[in-house]
């Protein structure tokens, strides 16, 4: 499927990482989603009800990233992908990219990112297993 809906670089402030300072201070993360689905029915009918609600998709990613804590970017990306596939049956596949611009590495670099692709019913996607994150205590 070549049709896609893309949410680009949703900024969130969250508390992910392995260092104590990351849990205590938090930092900015950027999340991008690219969803593969058939957009022809929505386009032909000019009907948003036959598409995917971008705001709802962005809100799902924001909620996962801000209401839970993950030690790894991989865990955050996996959970976003699994929850999006579970919540939106129209999505055939999803690519999730999580960027960490202020990574605590003592080198000059723009940041790091993890990018995963999961498919509905695929061997690496679509699972509805338990979240790997844990709630952040306030």
C-alpha positions in Angstrom: 0.0 0.0 0.0 1.5 3.3 -1.0 -1.1 5.6 0.6 0.1 7.1 3.9 -0.9 9.5 6.6 2.1 11.1 8.2 2.3 12.9 11.6 5.7 14.7 11.6 7.8 15.5 14.7 5.2 15.7 17.4 7.1 17.3 20.3 6.6 15.9 23.8 8.3 16.5 27.1 8.8 13.2 28.9 11.0 11.3 31.3 12.5 8.4 29.3 16.0 7.0 29.5 18.3 4.9 31.6 19.9 7.7 33.6 18.5 9.0 36.9 18.8 12.6 35.6 16.6 11.7 32.7 13.9 10.4 35.0 14.2 13.4 37.3 14.6 16.2 34.8 13.0 14.9 31.6 13.7 16.2 28.1 12.1 16.8 24.7 11.3 13.9 22.3 10.1 14.1 18.7 7.7 11.5 17.5 6.8 10.9 13.8 4.2 8.4 12.6 3.7 7.1 9.0 0.6 5.0 8.6 -0.1 2.9 5.6 -3.8 2.5 4.7 -6.1 2.7 1.8 -7.0 6.4 1.4 -9.0 5.9 -1.9 -12.4 5.6 -0.3 -11.9 8.8 1.7 -10.4 10.6 -1.3 -13.1 9.6 -3.8 -15.9 10.5 -1.4 -14.1 13.5 0.1 -15.2 12.1 3.5 -12.9 12.3 6.5 -15.0 9.6 8.2 -13.4 7.1 5.7 -9.9 8.2 6.7 -7.9 8.3 9.9 -8.3 11.1 12.4 -4.9 12.7 12.5 -5.6 14.5 15.8 -6.6 11.3 17.5 -3.6 9.5 16.2 -1.3 12.3 17.5 -3.1 12.3 20.8 -2.5 8.6 21.2 1.2 8.9 20.6 1.3 11.9 23.0 -0.5 10.0 25.7 1.8 7.0 25.5 4.9 9.2 25.6 3.8 11.4 28.5 1.8 9.1 30.7 4.3 6.3 30.9 8.0 6.0 31.4 10.3 3.9 29.2 14.0 3.1 29.7 14.5 2.8 25.9 13.3 4.6 22.8 12.6 1.1 21.4 10.1 0.4 24.2 8.3 3.7 23.6 8.2 3.1 19.8 6.9 -0.5 20.2 4.1 0.6 22.5 3.0 3.5 20.2 3.0 1.1 17.2 1.0 -1.6 19.1 -1.5 0.8 20.5 -2.1 2.5 17.1 -2.6 -0.8 15.4 -5.0 -1.9 18.1 -7.0 1.4 18.1 -7.2 2.0 14.3 -8.3 -1.1 12.3 -7.8 0.8 9.0 -4.0 1.0 9.5 -2.2 -1.8 7.6 1.3 -0.8 8.8 2.9 1.9 10.9 6.3 3.4 11.0 7.2 5.1 14.3 10.3 7.3 14.6 11.3 8.6 18.1 14.0 11.2 18.2 16.0 12.2 21.3 17.6 15.5 20.4 19.4 16.2 23.7 20.9 12.7 24.2 23.4 12.5 27.0 26.4 11.4 24.9 29.6 13.3 25.3 30.1 13.8 21.6 28.9 16.5 19.1 25.8 15.2 17.4 22.3 16.3 16.7 20.6 13.5 18.5 19.7 9.9 18.1 16.5 8.2 16.8 14.9 4.8 16.7 12.6 3.9 13.8 10.5 0.8 13.6 7.9 -0.5 11.2 5.1 -2.8 12.3 2.4 -4.4 10.2 -1.0 -5.8 11.1 -0.6 -9.5 11.6 3.0 -9.4 10.7 5.7 -11.2 12.6 7.1 -8.0 14.0 3.9 -6.0 14.4 0.3 -5.8 15.3 0.7 -7.6 18.7 -1.5 -6.4 21.5 0.7 -7.5 24.3 1.4 -5.7 27.5 3.1 -2.4 27.6 6.7 -2.3 28.4 6.4 1.1 30.1 5.6 2.0 33.6 3.6 4.8 35.0 5.5 7.9 36.1 4.8 8.8 39.6 4.0 12.5 40.2 
